[in-house]
Amino acid sequence: MKIMISFLVVLILPTACISISSYVISKSLLTERVSESFMDNLSYLGQSLEFDMGEWIRIIDLLQVNHTIESIFTSEYDNETEYFFDVKKAGQVFDDWAYASNMYTYISSLVVVGDNGKVIRYGEDVGRLNVEELLQKDWARKIDQSNGELVWIGIHENYAGIHYRNPYVVSLTKKLDYGGSQALVYISFKSQFFFDKLNTKHDPNNDLFLLDSHNRIVYNRDPSLINQLYENHLNIQSKGYSMITNQSGEKLLAARVTISNTGWSVVETIPYKTLTQGSTMIFKVTTIVFLLSFLVTGFVWFLITSRIVNPIQRLTRTMNRVRGNEQIVRVEIQSNDEIGQLNRNFNYMMERIDRLHQDNLREQAEKNDAEYRALQSQINPHFLYNTLNSIRWMAIIQKADNIREIIEVLGRLLRNTIKMNDTIIPIRVELELLRDYIQIQKLRYNDKFEVEFLFDEEITEYQCIKFILQPIIENAIFHGIEPKEGRGTITIRLFIESEVLWIEIYDNGVGMEQEVLNKLLMANDKKGSIGLINVHERIQRTFGQDYGLFVESECGTHTLVKIKQPVITSIAEGNDD
């Protein structure tokens, strides 16, 4: 019964999912196409605004390069009459420019103030503008910090006083450089410019906002919103649009386009319900398709159930016998269709499992036998130690003191090594092993070198990684002292500095060249010996990259190896292995 229900779900559920997915995808595609078209229109509108606002900037650029205007701020006037005639000429220049562009009709006030005290005025509202008060506004501080760059003041109340036609203006300002003289230009445009340009360029169902760099509304169909702060915080995605909810709870599609070099942006919103109006018919058609699919699928199910469900149930019962640890299980093959092929593969799988099980038992037995033989052939370290002890007694009997002494030291070194299983050991133990090793080497090299130890006894109770001193001493003897003429000295110094344990091994041997020194801690020891690189890597793996070996050497004079590791007061503190 469970299989029947499962098959019914398998056959019907995809059809339902496809029908519902078709509705969702159709709705999503419709929304996406409308959203992209919506975004394209807004981008075109933003580019148009960017071009028009570029015309404003070009007005300032004309002020910079016009010789008539420049002469007013660079000349020294003997009387006001000359100044008056130059101002008249400047007015004629503005009138000539106004013939070439209708942008000048939207200028509310244009004021140029030079550092020589001369002023040029132009615009519909400039007569009501108090220049001294204008220069005291907050934006004057910004222009001082602008380094000659253009400053967009944004939308604000008209500084020219109450004027019913132009209550709000959009202003920008810049410092002009006329050689040795400077002038400040302030120009404000009527906000009516944006109503004339934008009021007919977007869908009546949409809501369009033009925002300045302070997120204040420069344009909207509702005049009461002008100069108000735009409250919606848009989370614009990579495609340029996102979903927001207005104060009344209505879901809106919002798009935002930035106007280059101004910090301004254009925001347009459209009710989301207008995007989904065309999906109602799609939903009805999808519902009908789903119901028809359900009926057809049910009919098909009753036709095929007898040929699919019953054989699968028999196969399931056979598989349950395998779960009962029955080793030899086979299923009867009654057909050559897919179910019959499934039964045939099941029988083949069971045969393979049985063969693999037998092979595994045989291999395990052979492995155990090989391990036993290998265990029998191992050399017991204790046997080696007992053998050395026997040689020691033979040396005592024959009065070979040198042989006896080196066998005693080697046996003690071997015995301590066998007993030592910890990775982190007391420095005291490491020094005991080192002294035994040094004694062997002094006998080997006929007392060619002397070893000095410089440290406080309390340091020896701290911990260190085992077997880190012997490789360095071996390197100092073999590469430093042995090639040297005469006896050499190796100095081992231990000290603590800033919670760091330093161990310095200094030898006055032949040293090494800089090229050898540079490669000393870079080569990998392929043969597994415990060389300098081995010690360096073990310290870094245990304590981190800030620790390890540091080598200094001068060819012909000395070599100094420094071991840096943290101060460890107990094995639990440092033994991370």
C-alpha positions, 0 to 999 in steps of 0.5 A: 500500500505504501508503494502504491501511494508513493507511485501516486505521489511520484506521478501526480506531484510532478504534474502539479509542480510543473503547473504551479511552476509555470504560473510562478515562472510566467508571473516572474518573467512578466514582472522581470520584463516589466521591471527591466523596461521600467529600469531602461526608461528611468536610465534614459531619463537619468542620462537626459538630466545628466546632460541638462545639468551639464549645461549648468556646469558649462555656464560656469565654465564660460564665466571662467574663460570669458575675457570681458568677465575676467577683466572685471576681477583683474582690473584696477578701476580709477573710478566707478564709471569704468566699472559700471561700463564693464558691468554693462558689457558683462550683462550684454554677454549674458544676454548673448548667451541667453539667445543661444540657450533657453537654460538662462531663463531658469536662472534665479540668481547668478552672482560672481564676487571677486576678491577685489570686491567687484560683483556681477549679478544676473537673473530674475531674483538677483535684485532681492539677493543680499550678497553679504548675507549670501556669503555667510551661508553654510555652503560657504565653508564647503567651498573653502574646502573644495580645492577649486572643485564644483560644489552642489548645494542642492535644493533649498529655499530661495535666498532672494527672499519670499517670491511666490513664483520661485520659492525653491531653487537648486544651487551650485557654486565654485571658485574661479581662478583668473591668474592672480585673482579669484572670484566666487560664483554662486548660481541658483536655478528655479525648481520649475525647470524640473517640473517643465522637463519631467512632469510629462515624461513618466507614466501617470501611474508611477511616482517619480522623485528627483533627489539631491545629494542630501536625499531631499526631494527636488521634483515630485508631482506633489509640490508640497513634497519639494525640499522634504527629506525622502524617507524610503530607504531603498535596498537596490539590488544589482539589477537596479530595482527592488521591492519596497512598502510605502506608509500605507502598506502598499507594495511598490517596485522601486528603481534608482539611477544615479546622476554622475558627478552630482551625487543626485539620483532619480527614483521611480516607483510603480504599484506592484499590483499593476505588474501582476494584473496580466497573471490572473488569466495565467493562473486560471489556465494553470488551474485547469491544466492541473486538474486535467493532468490530475485526472489523466495521471490517475487513469494512467496509474490504474493501468500500470499499477499491476505491472509495477507495484506487485513485482516491486513488493516482492523485491522488497520482501526479498531485500528484507530477508537480507536485513535478517542476516540471511546470507544466500538470498535470491529473487525469482525473475518472472519478466524481461522488463525493467523490473525483471532487469532489476531482479536480475541485477539484485541476484548478481549483486548478492553473488558479488557480495558473497564472493567479496565476503569470502575474499575479505576473510581470506585476505584478513587471515593472510594479513594476520599471519604476515603481522605475526611473522613480522612481529617475531622478526622485530629487534627488541630495543631491550635486547639491544640494550642488554647486548650493549650491557654485555659488551660493557662488562667485557670491556670492564673485564679486559680493562678497556676503559674507553670502550667501557665509558662510551658503552655506558654513555650509549647505553644510558642514552638508549635507555632514556630514549626507550623510556621517553614517550612524551613529545614535550619534556623538561629542559633538564632531561633534554640537557642530560641526553645532550651531555651523554651525546657530547661525551660520546662525540668528545671521545670520538673526536679525541677531545677536539672541542669544549662545551660551555653551558650558561643558564640559571638552574630554574630554567631547566624545569621549563619544558621544550620539544625533545631532541631539538639540541642534539641535531644542532650540536651535531651540526656544529661539531661536524660542519663547524669544529671538525674542519677548524684547526685546533680545538673549538668551543661550543657555548649553549646559553638559555634565557627568557625574554618577554615570555619567550624561551631562547636557546642559543648554540654558538660555535667558533668554527669555520662558519658558512657562506651566505649562500649556504646560510640562505638555503639552510632552513629551506631544503627538505630532508628527504631521508628522514634525518633529524637535521636543522630543518626537521627541528625548525618544522617541528617547533613551528608545527607545535607552536606556530610560525612565529617560532623556530630556528634563526641562524647567523654565521660569518664564514671563517669565524662563527655560527650562531643558532637561536631556538625560539619557543614560548615559555612552557611551565608544564607538559599539559601547557605545551603538549598539543600532539 
